[in-house]
Amino acid sequence: MKIYQAHALGAAIIFSILCMGLVGLFVMLPVFFIQWWWNAIAPSFAALPPISPWQASLLYAALVTVLYLAGLLQIEFEVGHRD
């Protein structure tokens, strides 16, 4: 069995790339779903034009803002103190 050792900087870079990928996946999956849903359903009901990914991301941001302002979504940050 071979043991691989990584430098601290290399491990930090790999970890940050993985974290950015997870955050990107958390943001981009709803955007692509919104775009797909809009382009599949909306033109057949009201003759609306298809939207781009940028417009879908604006719809996603508007939806999150409305949910937050309506009180259905809460965002909290807690800071703990170390003694």
N, CA, C and O atoms as a MOPAC input file, in Angstrom:
PM7 MOZYME 1SCF
protein

 N      0.83900 1    -1.16500 1     0.00000 1
 C      0.00000 1     0.00000 1     0.00000 1
 C      0.88900 1     1.23600 1     0.00000 1
 O      1.83700 1     1.34600 1     0.77800 1
 N      0.55700 1     2.16200 1    -0.89400 1
 C      1.35300 1     3.37300 1    -1.02400 1
 C      0.63400 1     4.53000 1    -0.33400 1
 O     -0.57900 1     4.69000 1    -0.47200 1
 N      1.38200 1     5.32200 1     0.39700 1
 C      0.83000 1     6.46900 1     1.11100 1
 C      1.24800 1     7.73800 1     0.38600 1
 O      2.42700 1     7.96100 1     0.11100 1
 N      0.25700 1     8.56200 1     0.08500 1
 C      0.52100 1     9.83500 1    -0.58300 1
 C      0.44100 1    10.95700 1     0.43600 1
 O     -0.47100 1    11.00700 1     1.26200 1
 N      1.40800 1    11.85100 1     0.36300 1
 C      1.39200 1    13.01300 1     1.24000 1
 C      1.21000 1    14.25300 1     0.38600 1
 O      1.87400 1    14.42600 1    -0.63600 1
 N      0.29900 1    15.11300 1     0.82000 1
 C      0.03900 1    16.34200 1     0.08500 1
 C      0.56700 1    17.52600 1     0.89500 1
 O      0.55400 1    17.52400 1     2.12600 1
 N      1.02300 1    18.52000 1     0.16900 1
 C      1.44400 1    19.74500 1     0.83700 1
 C      0.21400 1    20.45900 1     1.36400 1
 O     -0.88900 1    20.26200 1     0.85600 1
 N      0.40000 1    21.28100 1     2.37200 1
 C     -0.72200 1    21.99100 1     2.98200 1
 C     -1.39800 1    22.91900 1     1.97300 1
 O     -2.62500 1    23.01800 1     1.95300 1
 N     -0.60900 1    23.59800 1     1.13600 1
 C     -1.18400 1    24.50700 1     0.15000 1
 C     -1.99100 1    23.73200 1    -0.89300 1
 O     -3.08600 1    24.14500 1    -1.27500 1
 N     -1.44500 1    22.61600 1    -1.34500 1
 C     -2.16800 1    21.80000 1    -2.32100 1
 C     -3.46500 1    21.25400 1    -1.75300 1
 O     -4.48600 1    21.23500 1    -2.44100 1
 N     -3.43400 1    20.80800 1    -0.49500 1
 C     -4.65700 1    20.30200 1     0.13700 1
 C     -5.67900 1    21.42500 1     0.30400 1
 O     -6.87600 1    21.19600 1     0.13000 1
 N     -5.22700 1    22.62900 1     0.63900 1
 C     -6.14100 1    23.76400 1     0.78800 1
 C     -6.76500 1    24.13800 1    -0.54800 1
 O     -7.94600 1    24.48200 1    -0.60700 1
 N     -5.98900 1    24.07400 1    -1.61300 1
 C     -6.51200 1    24.39200 1    -2.94400 1
 C     -7.55500 1    23.35600 1    -3.36700 1
 O     -8.61100 1    23.72100 1    -3.88400 1
 N     -7.27300 1    22.08500 1    -3.15300 1
 C     -8.22800 1    21.03500 1    -3.50800 1
 C     -9.50800 1    21.16400 1    -2.68600 1
 O    -10.60900 1    21.01900 1    -3.21600 1
 N     -9.35800 1    21.43700 1    -1.38500 1
 C    -10.52500 1    21.60200 1    -0.51900 1
 C    -11.36900 1    22.79500 1    -0.95300 1
 O    -12.59700 1    22.70500 1    -0.97600 1
 N    -10.73000 1    23.91000 1    -1.29600 1
 C    -11.49300 1    25.09200 1    -1.71000 1
 C    -12.18700 1    24.86300 1    -3.05700 1
 O    -13.29400 1    25.35600 1    -3.26700 1
 N    -11.55500 1    24.12600 1    -3.96300 1
 C    -12.19500 1    23.80500 1    -5.24100 1
 C    -13.42000 1    22.92600 1    -5.01700 1
 O    -14.45100 1    23.12800 1    -5.65800 1
 N    -13.31900 1    21.95600 1    -4.11900 1
 C    -14.47000 1    21.10500 1    -3.80800 1
 C    -15.59800 1    21.90900 1    -3.16500 1
 O    -16.76700 1    21.70900 1    -3.49400 1
 N    -15.25600 1    22.81200 1    -2.25300 1
 C    -16.28900 1    23.65100 1    -1.61400 1
 C    -16.95800 1    24.56300 1    -2.63500 1
 O    -18.17800 1    24.72000 1    -2.61400 1
 N    -16.18200 1    25.16200 1    -3.52400 1
 C    -16.77100 1    26.01700 1    -4.55400 1
 C    -17.65200 1    25.20800 1    -5.49300 1
 O    -18.67900 1    25.70100 1    -5.95800 1
 N    -17.26200 1    23.97900 1    -5.77400 1
 C    -18.08300 1    23.11800 1    -6.60600 1
 C    -19.41800 1    22.78800 1    -5.95900 1
 O    -20.45000 1    22.77500 1    -6.63000 1
 N    -19.40300 1    22.52000 1    -4.65100 1
 C    -20.65300 1    22.24100 1    -3.95100 1
 C    -21.55400 1    23.46600 1    -3.89600 1
 O    -22.76600 1    23.34900 1    -4.07700 1
 N    -20.98300 1    24.62800 1    -3.65200 1
 C    -21.78200 1    25.85600 1    -3.64200 1
 C    -22.32000 1    26.13600 1    -5.04100 1
 O    -23.48000 1    26.51800 1    -5.19400 1
 N    -21.50000 1    25.95200 1    -6.04100 1
 C    -21.94900 1    26.14300 1    -7.41800 1
 C    -23.05900 1    25.18800 1    -7.78400 1
 O    -24.00000 1    25.56600 1    -8.48200 1
 N    -22.96500 1    23.95900 1    -7.32500 1
 C    -24.01700 1    22.97500 1    -7.57800 1
 C    -25.30300 1    23.37500 1    -6.86800 1
 O    -26.39100 1    23.21700 1    -7.42200 1
 N    -25.19000 1    23.89100 1    -5.64700 1
 C    -26.35100 1    24.33600 1    -4.88300 1
 C    -27.04900 1    25.50800 1    -5.55800 1
 O    -28.26800 1    25.64600 1    -5.45500 1
 N    -26.29300 1    26.34800 1    -6.24500 1
 C    -26.87200 1    27.51800 1    -6.91100 1
 C    -27.30500 1    27.17400 1    -8.33600 1
 O    -28.37500 1    27.60300 1    -8.76900 1
 N    -26.51000 1    26.42200 1    -9.06000 1
 C    -26.77400 1    26.22200 1   -10.48200 1
 C    -27.87500 1    25.20000 1   -10.76600 1
 O    -28.57300 1    25.32600 1   -11.77200 1
 N    -28.04700 1    24.20800 1    -9.92000 1
 C    -29.11900 1    23.23900 1   -10.16300 1
 C    -30.49900 1    23.89100 1   -10.16300 1
 O    -31.28100 1    23.63400 1   -11.07800 1
 N    -30.83400 1    24.73000 1    -9.16900 1
 C    -32.13600 1    25.39900 1    -9.25800 1
 C    -32.25000 1    26.33000 1   -10.46300 1
 O    -33.32600 1    26.45000 1   -11.04900 1
 N    -31.15200 1    26.98900 1   -10.84100 1
 C    -31.19600 1    27.88300 1   -12.00000 1
 C    -31.50200 1    27.09100 1   -13.26500 1
 O    -32.34200 1    27.51000 1   -14.06200 1
 N    -30.84700 1    25.97100 1   -13.46300 1
 C    -31.10600 1    25.15800 1   -14.65000 1
 C    -32.51200 1    24.55600 1   -14.61700 1
 O    -33.15100 1    24.42400 1   -15.66100 1
 N    -33.00100 1    24.18600 1   -13.41800 1
 C    -34.36100 1    23.67200 1   -13.31600 1
 C    -35.37600 1    24.75600 1   -13.66100 1
 O    -36.34500 1    24.49700 1   -14.37500 1
 N    -35.15600 1    25.97800 1   -13.15200 1
 C    -36.06200 1    27.08700 1   -13.46600 1
 C    -36.05700 1    27.36800 1   -14.95800 1
 O    -37.11800 1    27.56800 1   -15.54900 1
 N    -34.88300 1    27.38800 1   -15.57700 1
 C    -34.80500 1    27.64400 1   -17.01200 1
 C    -35.50900 1    26.54100 1   -17.79500 1
 O    -36.26800 1    26.83100 1   -18.71900 1
 N    -35.27300 1    25.29300 1   -17.44200 1
 C    -35.90800 1    24.18500 1   -18.14400 1
 C    -37.42300 1    24.25000 1   -17.99900 1
 O    -38.15500 1    24.08300 1   -18.97400 1
 N    -37.89600 1    24.49700 1   -16.75600 1
 C    -39.32900 1    24.55400 1   -16.50400 1
 C    -39.97500 1    25.69000 1   -17.28900 1
 O    -41.01700 1    25.50800 1   -17.91700 1
 N    -39.34900 1    26.86000 1   -17.24800 1
 C    -39.91000 1    28.01700 1   -17.96600 1
 C    -39.96800 1    27.74400 1   -19.46800 1
 O    -40.99700 1    27.96200 1   -20.10700 1
 N    -38.85400 1    27.26700 1   -20.02500 1
 C    -38.79600 1    27.05100 1   -21.47500 1
 C    -39.69200 1    25.89400 1   -21.92700 1
 O    -40.09400 1    25.85100 1   -23.09000 1
 N    -40.00800 1    24.96700 1   -21.03800 1
 C    -40.87600 1    23.84400 1   -21.41900 1
 C    -42.35300 1    24.16300 1   -21.26400 1
 O    -43.17800 1    23.68700 1   -22.04400 1
 N    -42.69300 1    24.96800 1   -20.26100 1
 C    -44.10700 1    25.15900 1   -19.93900 1
 C    -44.63100 1    26.54200 1   -20.30000 1
 O    -45.72000 1    26.64800 1   -20.86400 1
 N    -43.89600 1    27.60000 1   -19.99400 1
 C    -44.41900 1    28.95900 1   -20.15100 1
 C    -44.76900 1    29.32600 1   -21.59900 1
 O    -45.80500 1    29.95900 1   -21.79900 1
 N    -43.98300 1    28.97600 1   -22.61300 1
 C    -44.37000 1    29.36900 1   -23.98100 1
 C    -45.66600 1    28.72300 1   -24.46200 1
 O    -46.35700 1    29.29500 1   -25.30500 1
 N    -46.00200 1    27.56400 1   -23.95300 1
 C    -47.22500 1    26.91300 1   -24.41300 1
 C    -48.48000 1    27.51500 1   -23.78800 1
 O    -49.56300 1    27.42000 1   -24.36600 1
 N    -48.34900 1    28.13300 1   -22.61600 1
 C    -49.51800 1    28.71500 1   -21.95100 1
 C    -49.77500 1    30.15900 1   -22.35500 1
 O    -50.91200 1    30.51900 1   -22.65800 1
 N    -48.74100 1    30.99000 1   -22.36400 1
 C    -48.97200 1    32.41900 1   -22.57100 1
 C    -48.14000 1    32.99000 1   -23.70900 1
 O    -48.00800 1    34.21000 1   -23.81000 1
 N    -47.58800 1    32.17000 1   -24.54500 1
 C    -46.76600 1    32.61200 1   -25.68100 1
 C    -45.62700 1    33.51100 1   -25.21100 1
 O    -45.34000 1    34.53600 1   -25.83000 1
 N    -44.97100 1    33.11800 1   -24.10000 1
 C    -43.83800 1    33.86900 1   -23.56600 1
 C    -42.54900 1    33.38300 1   -24.22100 1
 O    -42.45200 1    32.20900 1   -24.58000 1
 N    -41.56700 1    34.24900 1   -24.38400 1
 C    -40.31100 1    33.82400 1   -25.01300 1
 C    -39.47800 1    32.97100 1   -24.05200 1
 O    -39.63700 1    33.07700 1   -22.83600 1
 N    -38.60300 1    32.13700 1   -24.58500 1
 C    -37.70800 1    31.36200 1   -23.71800 1
 C    -36.72400 1    32.27700 1   -23.00200 1
 O    -36.44300 1    33.38200 1   -23.46700 1
 N    -36.19800 1    31.81000 1   -21.86200 1
 C    -35.27300 1    32.62300 1   -21.07700 1
 C    -33.87900 1    32.00800 1   -21.10800 1
 O    -33.71200 1    30.82000 1   -21.38200 1
 N    -32.89500 1    32.83100 1   -20.82500 1
 C    -31.49700 1    32.39900 1   -20.77200 1
 C    -31.13900 1    32.01300 1   -19.33700 1
 O    -31.92500 1    32.26100 1   -18.42200 1
 N    -29.97100 1    31.41100 1   -19.12500 1
 C    -29.56100 1    31.09200 1   -17.74900 1
 C    -29.44300 1    32.33500 1   -16.86200 1
 O    -29.71800 1    32.26400 1   -15.66400 1
 N    -29.04200 1    33.45700 1   -17.42900 1
 C    -28.94600 1    34.69000 1   -16.62900 1
 C    -30.32000 1    35.12700 1   -16.14900 1
 O    -30.47300 1    35.53700 1   -14.99900 1
 N    -31.30600 1    35.04500 1   -17.00400 1
 C    -32.66200 1    35.41400 1   -16.60400 1
 C    -33.22200 1    34.42500 1   -15.59000 1
 O    -33.96900 1    34.81200 1   -14.69200 1
 N    -32.86500 1    33.15700 1   -15.72700 1
 C    -33.29700 1    32.15900 1   -14.75100 1
 C    -32.64500 1    32.41400 1   -13.39800 1
 O    -33.28000 1    32.21000 1   -12.36300 1
 N    -31.38400 1    32.85600 1   -13.38500 1
 C    -30.74100 1    33.17000 1   -12.11000 1
 C    -31.38000 1    34.39000 1   -11.45900 1
 O    -31.45900 1    34.45700 1   -10.23200 1
 N    -31.84000 1    35.35900 1   -12.25400 1
 C    -32.55900 1    36.50400 1   -11.68800 1
 C    -33.91100 1    36.06800 1   -11.11600 1
 O    -34.33100 1    36.56900 1   -10.07300 1
 N    -34.58800 1    35.14500 1   -11.78800 1
 C    -35.83300 1    34.61000 1   -11.24500 1
 C    -35.59700 1    33.85600 1    -9.93900 1
 O    -36.40300 1    33.94200 1    -9.01300 1
 N    -34.50400 1    33.12700 1    -9.87000 1
 C    -34.14400 1    32.39300 1    -8.65100 1
 C    -33.86500 1    33.37600 1    -7.51400 1
 O    -34.33300 1    33.17300 1    -6.39300 1
 N    -33.10900 1    34.43500 1    -7.79100 1
 C    -32.82000 1    35.43800 1    -6.76300 1
 C    -34.09600 1    36.14500 1    -6.31800 1
 O    -34.26300 1    36.42800 1    -5.13100 1
 N    -34.99600 1    36.43400 1    -7.25600 1
 C    -36.25900 1    37.07300 1    -6.89800 1
 C    -37.10600 1    36.14000 1    -6.04000 1
 O    -37.73600 1    36.58800 1    -5.08100 1
 N    -37.13200 1    34.85500 1    -6.36800 1
 C    -37.89700 1    33.89300 1    -5.58700 1
 C    -37.35600 1    33.78400 1    -4.16100 1
 O    -38.13200 1    33.77300 1    -3.20400 1
 N    -36.04800 1    33.70500 1    -4.01500 1
 C    -35.44700 1    33.62200 1    -2.68300 1
 C    -35.72900 1    34.89800 1    -1.89700 1
 O    -36.00000 1    34.83100 1    -0.69800 1
 N    -35.67100 1    36.05900 1    -2.55100 1
 C    -35.96000 1    37.32100 1    -1.87400 1
 C    -37.40600 1    37.38800 1    -1.40700 1
 O    -37.67800 1    37.82700 1    -0.29000 1
 N    -38.33000 1    36.95800 1    -2.24800 1
 C    -39.75100 1    36.97100 1    -1.86800 1
 C    -40.00000 1    36.00700 1    -0.71300 1
 O    -40.73500 1    36.33700 1     0.21700 1
 N    -39.40400 1    34.83300 1    -0.76000 1
 C    -39.56300 1    33.87600 1     0.34000 1
 C    -38.97900 1    34.42300 1     1.64100 1
 O    -39.54700 1    34.21100 1     2.71300 1
 N    -37.85700 1    35.12100 1     1.55300 1
 C    -37.23200 1    35.70200 1     2.74600 1
 C    -38.08700 1    36.83600 1     3.30500 1
 O    -38.28900 1    36.92000 1     4.51600 1
 N    -38.58800 1    37.70200 1     2.43500 1
 C    -39.40200 1    38.82700 1     2.89400 1
 C    -40.76000 1    38.36700 1     3.42700 1
 O    -41.32500 1    39.01800 1     4.30400 1
 N    -41.28600 1    37.26400 1     2.91600 1
 C    -42.55200 1    36.73200 1     3.40500 1
 C    -42.39000 1    35.97800 1     4.72500 1
 O    -43.38400 1    35.62100 1     5.35800 1
 N    -41.16500 1    35.73800 1     5.13700 1
 C    -40.92000 1    35.03600 1     6.38500 1
 C    -40.90800 1    33.53200 1     6.25400 1
 O    -40.83200 1    32.83400 1     7.26500 1
 N    -40.97900 1    33.01100 1     5.05400 1
 C    -40.96300 1    31.55900 1     4.84500 1
 C    -39.54900 1    30.98700 1     4.82900 1
 O    -39.36200 1    29.77900 1     4.97100 1
 N    -38.57100 1    31.84200 1     4.66000 1
 C    -37.16700 1    31.44700 1     4.62000 1
 C    -36.41300 1    32.32100 1     5.59900 1
 O    -36.51100 1    33.54700 1     5.53800 1
 N    -35.66200 1    31.70900 1     6.50300 1
 C    -34.89500 1    32.46800 1     7.47600 1
 C    -33.42700 1    32.15100 1     7.31800 1
 O    -33.03500 1    30.99200 1     7.17800 1
 N    -32.62500 1    33.18900 1     7.34200 1
 C    -31.17500 1    33.04200 1     7.24200 1
 C    -30.58600 1    33.57900 1     8.54100 1
 O    -30.74800 1    34.75700 1     8.86000 1
 N    -29.90800 1    32.72300 1     9.28200 1
 C    -29.34800 1    33.12800 1    10.55800 1
 C    -27.87800 1    32.73800 1    10.62100 1
 O    -27.46000 1    31.70000 1    10.10800 1
 N    -27.11400 1    33.60300 1    11.26400 1
 C    -25.70400 1    33.34100 1    11.52500 1
 C    -25.48700 1    33.42800 1    13.02200 1
 O    -25.88600 1    34.40800 1    13.65200 1
 N    -24.87000 1    32.42800 1    13.59100 1
 C    -24.57500 1    32.42400 1    15.00700 1
 C    -23.06700 1    32.44300 1    15.19800 1
 O    -22.32000 1    31.77100 1    14.48700 1
 N    -22.64600 1    33.22300 1    16.16800 1
 C    -21.23200 1    33.31300 1    16.49600 1
 C    -21.03900 1    32.80200 1    17.90900 1
 O    -21.64200 1    33.32200 1    18.84800 1
 N    -20.22600 1    31.81800 1    18.06200 1
 C    -19.95000 1    31.26700 1    19.38200 1
 C    -18.67400 1    31.87500 1    19.94300 1
 O    -17.76000 1    32.24200 1    19.20400 1
 N    -18.63400 1    31.97000 1    21.24900 1
 C    -17.45600 1    32.52000 1    21.92700 1
 C    -16.66200 1    31.38500 1    22.55500 1
 O    -17.22700 1    30.48100 1    23.17000 1
 N    -15.38200 1    31.44300 1    22.39500 1
 C    -14.50800 1    30.44800 1    23.01700 1
 C    -13.91500 1    31.05900 1    24.27400 1
 O    -13.35000 1    32.15200 1    24.24600 1
 N    -14.04900 1    30.35300 1    25.34800 1
 C    -13.50800 1    30.86300 1    26.61900 1
 C    -12.12600 1    30.34700 1    26.87600 1
 O    -11.52400 1    30.67700 1    27.89800 1

